[in-house]
Amino acid sequence: MPTHIPVLRERCVELLGGNLRDGGVYVDATLGLAGHASAVLSAYPQAFLVGIDRDTQALSVARERLLAAGHEGRFHLVHATYDEIPRALAEAGFSAADGILMDLGLSSLQIDDDARGFAYRVDAPLDMRMDQESDTPTAADLLAELDESELAHIISEYGEERFARKIARRIVAQRETQPLTRSSQLVELLDRAIPAASKRSGGHPAKRTFQALRIAVNREFEILDRALNCALDSLEVGGRLVIESYHSLEDRRVKQAFASRTRSSAPAGLPLELEEHKPTFRTLTRGAEQADETEQETNPRSASVRLRAVERIRADRRRN
Ligand SMILES: C[S@@+](CC[C@H](N)C(=O)[O-])C[C@H]1O[C@@H](n2cnc3c(N)ncnc32)[C@H](O)[C@@H]1O
């Protein structure tokens, strides 16, 4: 069976505590292989899990894992993207949650499956869709169809790649003679496009462009921005949202969404803070927490994690 070592597992379990200690509804919005979910169900024996993943393969492995861990009857799994938390809750018969976890990015199941084209170290078709049942464009489709400026924009914005324009120009030139359908073709192109000096200091030359394509193929930021609001709106008073991000572009979005709910919305200069202006959430973490050295050594994926968590402290009059 595939393995995935959950990052900051014990810390997530602890932060999700709150209402879940007395039962309640726990949404794992990125169920993956159910590593975190299984730990949360074991720690809070009266809690019920609504598990969401956009990857059906992950959902079936997660189901087996949860059953093998003895959690039968304590979960409902939904094939969805995480901006559909309200639908997933309703499908399981609930209207709100007491704890929500989002562990962003890919699972080892996806990275290690060569056929899915996420990894630049092995040759595979350029697919990169997390949901293989959807009929949305693959990475190869984007490389074939987007114009040069759109490609440059994606590679620069989502990959933070300095040589985005040059790379986009080369992609457009190459596809005139030969379509880019395999990861090895793209890796070769990137290797030629990125100057030797930058290759020495900037990590693998394909890393940033592969990240950019993956984000674009899966519309990751568009969905994340919607999901952050859905998740915050779905929490009961005392309910907690815990998010693990793995690059600065994700973490920035999480930080902003949390900031907008944890500070007062009173206009500057108002002598008294009215009830409707009071923050509806409080922060549970100081800045972003990181994994300690021991965990980073045993689980390299944890090296880039940034964990943030908030708790709802009052109902939102405008929304609830
Ligand atoms: C890092 S893994 C989660 C691993 C999990 N915490 C565990 O312990 O096994 C992230 C999972 O989120 C899923 N995912 C990514 N983006 C998603 C989205 N927008 N909606 C739903 N699931 C998503 C991926 O398919 C993947 O299975």
The ligand as a Tripos MOL2 file, in Angstrom:
@<TRIPOS>MOLECULE
LIG
   27    29     1     0     0
SMALL
NO_CHARGES

@<TRIPOS>ATOM
      1 C1         -0.6880   16.5520    1.0460 C.3       1 LIG1
      2 S1         -1.9670   15.5070    0.5570 S.3       1 LIG1
      3 C2         -2.8310   15.1840    2.0570 C.3       1 LIG1
      4 C3         -2.2350   14.0830    2.8730 C.3       1 LIG1
      5 C4         -3.0200   13.7260    4.1120 C.3       1 LIG1
      6 N1         -3.0670   14.8180    5.0580 N.3       1 LIG1
      7 C5         -2.4870   12.4660    4.7780 C.2       1 LIG1
      8 O1         -2.0690   12.5410    5.9400 O.co2     1 LIG1
      9 O2         -2.4860   11.4100    4.1500 O.co2     1 LIG1
     10 C6         -3.0610   16.5820   -0.2530 C.3       1 LIG1
     11 C7         -4.3040   15.9370   -0.8300 C.3       1 LIG1
     12 O3         -5.1950   16.9900   -1.1370 O.3       1 LIG1
     13 C8         -5.8270   16.7100   -2.3600 C.3       1 LIG1
     14 N2         -6.1810   17.9980   -2.9440 N.ar      1 LIG1
     15 C9         -5.3660   18.9250   -3.4850 C.ar      1 LIG1
     16 N3         -6.0730   19.9730   -3.9120 N.ar      1 LIG1
     17 C10        -7.3780   19.7140   -3.6190 C.ar      1 LIG1
     18 C11        -8.5910   20.4270   -3.8180 C.ar      1 LIG1
     19 N4         -8.6080   21.6150   -4.4100 N.pl3     1 LIG1
     20 N5         -9.7270   19.8730   -3.3750 N.ar      1 LIG1
     21 C12        -9.7140   18.6350   -2.7710 C.ar      1 LIG1
     22 N6         -8.5950   17.9160   -2.5880 N.ar      1 LIG1
     23 C13        -7.4410   18.4480   -3.0030 C.ar      1 LIG1
     24 C14        -4.7960   15.9710   -3.1730 C.3       1 LIG1
     25 O4         -5.4550   15.1650   -4.1460 O.3       1 LIG1
     26 C15        -4.0770   15.1430   -2.0960 C.3       1 LIG1
     27 O5         -4.6260   13.8670   -1.9790 O.3       1 LIG1
@<TRIPOS>BOND
     1     1     2 1
     2     2     3 1
     3     2    10 1
     4     3     4 1
     5     4     5 1
     6     5     6 1
     7     5     7 1
     8     7     8 2
     9     7     9 1
    10    10    11 1
    11    11    12 1
    12    11    26 1
    13    12    13 1
    14    13    14 1
    15    13    24 1
    16    14    15 ar
    17    14    23 ar
    18    15    16 ar
    19    16    17 ar
    20    17    18 ar
    21    17    23 ar
    22    18    19 1
    23    18    20 ar
    24    20    21 ar
    25    21    22 ar
    26    22    23 ar
    27    24    25 1
    28    24    26 1
    29    26    27 1
@<TRIPOS>SUBSTRUCTURE
     1 LIG1         1 GROUP 0 **** ****
